[in-house]
Amino acid sequence: MKKDIYEIEYSSVLDVYQTQKAIKFVKDTFQKLLAKKLDLLRVTAPLFVSTTSGLNDGLSGIEKPIGFNIADIDEDVEIVHSLAKWKRMALSKYDIYLHKGIYTDMNAIRKDEHTDFIHSIYVDQWDWEKHIEEKDRTYGYLKKTVKKIYSCIYKLSLEVSKKYPSLHNDLPKDIVFVSTKELERKYPNLTRKEREDMACREYKAVFLYQIGENLKDGKPHDSRAADYDDWKLNGDILVYYPLYDMALELSSMGIRVNKDRLVKQLKTKGEEYKLDNSYCEAILNDELPLSIGGGIGQSRLCMFMLKKAHIGEVQVSNWNKDDVSKLAKHNIYLL
C-alpha cells in the first residue's frame, strides 16, 4: 500500500553539498543521452508568451497562468505552464529537418498546483519536440520513441549507480506498455492513481498510453488539453518508487494533433472557441509541421535517481512553513 511521507523511515543518502553535485551530474548526463538518442538540438525558450497567442499549455483546462503587462509595448503576457505548443511553432521557425528535433530547459510557474512531496509550483523539465511526417503518426512510432527515451533513463540509472554505489536502483532494462483501458478492465474498482501504483508494482517501468479520452465510466483516466496531444497516441512514463511503494511519473508525451484530431478533441471538450487563436489556425492551415514531443521532469528525475523523499530536496521553491518544520523532524530537509 502507498505510504505517507510521515510513515517512511528516511535518511538522505547524500548530504546537501553532495546532493548539489549529484543534481548537476544527473542533469548533464541525461540531457546528453537524450539529445543523442532522439537527435535533438538544444534551443533557448521563452519564460512567458503573449496571452492571445494560444501558445501556453492549458494543462487540464482549469489552471490559471500568472499574467502581467509589458509596459513598454503595452502587451499582456503570461508565464508558461509548459512549452508544449511553443515547441511545435519553433520547429517551423528554426527550420528543423524531418526526423530531427529540439529540446530546451523549461522553467514554469503553476500557481494553482496542489503542492506535496512530488508537486511544486515551480516546474523544471526538459521540453522536447521532433519533426515527423504523416506516416509516423502511429502507435508503433510512439512506442519506438518511448523505448528510446526509457533507454536514456535506464542508462542514466547505471551511470548514477557507478558514481554513487549507494544509489543503486532496480529499474528493469525494458519498459512495459499498458493502455488506460487495460488498467480499467483489470482494476475497475480502484482509483486512477491506485491503478498506476498497481501497474508499477508489477512491471516497475510502465508507459501508460491513451490518456484523455473517456473510459467506460464516462471519465478520462486523467485530463489532457485538447489542442496538443492526440489522445489516441499519447501517454506517461511511470516508474516504481519503492520509498513510497507507488508510481512516479517522469514524463508526459505524445504525437501531436493534426487538424482532424484537433477539431474532434476540441469539440469533445466544448472548446471550439480555441480554433480562433493563432496556434490552432496554424494547424488548420497546415502551417506547422507534424510532430511528437513531451516533457521530462528534471526535479522528478533527480528525486528518483538520488532517492529523495521530497522534491524540495532537489529544487528551491516555497512551502508551508509548518510543513517544513515537521518534515525536518523526519530527516527531510528542504532547500
N, C-alpha and C positions, 0 to 999 in steps of 0.2 A: 504494500500500500504506500502511496506517495507520502513522504514525510514533510512535516512542517519545519521551517527554518530553526525554530527553537527546540526541536526534538532531536536534531542531529548532534553527534559528537564530532566536534570540528576544531582543528588547529591548522592554520595555513602551513603548507609545506615550505613556502618561500617567505622571507621577511619582506618589508616594504622595498628596500633597496634592490634586493634580488628580483622582486616582482617587476619593478620598472625595467630592469634589463631584460627580463623574460618576455614582457609585453612587446618590446621592440623586436626581439628575436622572432616571436610568433608572427607579428605583422610583416616584418621584412621577408621572412621565409615564405609565408603563404602567398603574398601578392606576386612574388616572383614565379612561384609554381603555377598560379592561376593564369597569369599573363602568358606564360609559355604554352600551357596546355590548351588554352582557348584562342591563342593568337590575338591578344588584346594590346592596344596602345593606351598608355596612361594619359589622361587629359585632365585639364582643370575644369572645375564645375562651379555653378552658382550656389550661393547661400540663400538667395531669395530670387523670386520670379514675379513678373507682372501679375497682378490679381486677375486681369481679364484675359490672360493668355491661355488658360486652361491647362497649363503645364504642371501645376502642382499635383501631387499624389493625393487623391481623395480618401485613401485608406478605406475604412468601412463606410464612409459617407457621412458620419456624424461628427467627426473631429474637426475643430475649427483651427485654422492656421493663425499664427501671430502676424499681424499686418501693420504696416506703417506707411507714411507718405514721404517720398523723397522730395524735400522742399525745393531743391534747385531746379527740378524738372517737373514738379507737381504731378508725380505719378504714384499711384498706390501699388505697393508690392507686398508680398507675403513670404515669410521664411518657409523653406521647403519642408515637407514631410518626408519625401524621398524624391529621387530623380527619375522615377520610372518612365515618365513621359519625355522629360527633357533629353534623356539619352537617345531616344529614337530620333528626335529632331537633330541631335548632334551628329548622328551617323550620316545624315544628309548634308549638314553644314560642313562637316570636316571631310566629306567625300571618302568615306570609309569603303574599301573594296568589299565585294561579295565574300562571305565566309571569314571576314576579319571583323574585329570589334574594338571597343573601347572599355576602359574601366576608370573609376575615379574614387577618391576618398570623399564620401558623402557625410556631411555633418548636418544634423537636423534637430529641430526642437518640436516635440509633440506635447504641448501643454496640457492636453486632456488625457494623456496616458495615465492609466492606473498604475502607480509605481509599487514594485515589490522587489524581491531578490533577483528577478531576471528582467524587469522592466524599469526604464528610466525615462525621464522627459528628454534627456539628451540621447540622441541616436547617432551612432557612428557605424558605417558599413561600407564595404566595397560595392558600389553600384556598377554593374557591367551590362553591356548591350552588344549584340553581334548581328551583323547584316546577313540575312538569309533570303532564300527565294521561295516561291510558292510550293515547290515540290518538297521543301524541308518542313512544311507545316504539318508534321505528322507526330504521332506518339513515338515512333521509332527514333526520330531525330531528337525529340525531347529526352528520351531515355539515354541516348548516346551522350548527350551533353551533360546530363546529370551524373553519369558514370565518370566523366572526365573531372567534374568538379569534386565529386566524392574522392576520387583518386588523389587529388591535391590535399584534401582533409586528412586522408589516411597517411599519405607521405609526410605531412606535417607532424602527425602524431608520432611517427617513427623518429623524426628529427628532434622533436622535443624530448622524447624518451632517451635518445642518445646523449643529449646535452644535460638533461636533468633526469637521471635514472629513477628518482623517487616519484616522478610524474608519469610513470608508465600507465597506459590505459589499454583496455581490451577491445578497441574498435575492430570490427571484422574487416577483412580485406574488401568485401563486396557489399553493396547496398541492395536492399530488397525493395521492390516496387509494389505498393498496395494502394488500391483506389479507395476513395471515401465511401463508395457504395459497398465495397467488400467489408469495410470495417462496420458499416451499419448492419449488414447481414449477420456478421459474426458476433457483434456486441450490441444488439438492439436496445438493451435496457441500460446501457452506460451513457454517460455524457460524452460530448465530443472529445474533451481533453482526456477523459478516462480511456477512451478507445485508443488515442495516440499513445498513452502510457503503456497499455497492454501490448500494442504492436511493437513498441521499442523494447519492452522487456523480453519479447520473443525473438526479435531479429537484431536488436542492438543498433542498427542503422537502417532507416526507412525513408523512402521517398513516397510521401502521401500525395497522390495526384487527383486531379479533377475537383478543385475547390472553387465553389462559387455557385454552382447550380443546385437547385433544391434536391434533397434526398426524399425518400418515401414519406417521411414525416412532415414534408412540406417546407422544410427549412434547409439552408445550405450547411455544410459541415462548418464553414467559417465564412464570414463576409469578405467579399473581394470587390474592389472597384470594377465597374463595368466597362471602362474605357481603355484599359491597357492589357491585362492578361486575357487570353482566350480561356474560358473556364473549363473547356474540354482538354486543354493542353497546358496545364499549369500544375504547380504543387509546391510542397515544402520538404526540405531535407531535415529530418529529425534524427537525433542520436539519443541513446540511452544514457542518462546521467545517474550513476549509481549512488552518489551522495544523497540524492533525494528520491531515488527509485522512481524516476519519471522520464518522460520525453522532453528533450530540449531542442527547440527549433533553432537551426543555424542559418537557414537560408529560405527565402521565398522567391520563386522564379517561374517563368513560363514563356511560351511562344505568344507574341503579342497579337492583338486583334487585327484582322483585316477589316475591310469596310463592311462586309456582310455580318461578321460576328459583332462588330461594334454596334451596329444598328439593333441587332437582335438583343444583345445584352442590355443596352440602354433602355429598350422597351420593356424588358423583363423587370427592371428596377424602377420604371416610371421616370426615367431621367433623360427623355428625348431632348429636353432643352439644352443639354450639353452639346448637341450636334451643331450648335451655332458658334461654339468657340473655335478659335483658330487652329487648335490642335486637332480636334475632330474633323474640321473641314479639310485639313491637310490629308488626313487618312482617306476621307471620302473622295478626294480629288486625285488619289494616287500620287501624292507629292512626297510621301515619306516611304523609306524602304521598309520592307517586311523585316521583322527582327525577332530575336529571342533575347531575354535578359533577366536580370534578377538582382537581388541584394544579398550580401553575406555579412552577417553581423560581426563587426570587429571585436567589440567587447564580449559578445556571446562566445565567440571562438576562443578568446583569451581566457575567459572564465572557465570554459570546458577544459582546455588544454592544461591550464595551471591549477585545476582542481580547487577553484574558489567557491565559497558558499554564497557570495553576493556579488552582483555586477558592480556595485560600488567599490569593490576591491581592485577593479581594473580600469575604472574610469572615474572622472570627477563630475559630480552632479550635486543637486540639492536634495536633502532628505529630511524627513521629520526628525527633529532634534531628540524627541523621546525615544524614537526607534534607534537612532544612532547610539545612544547611551545603553539601551537594552541589548543591542547587538554586541557592543564591546564586552559586556559581561559574559557573552558566549563565545569569546575569542574571535569575533568578526569585526574587523576594524576597517571602516570606510575611508577612502582617500579624500 
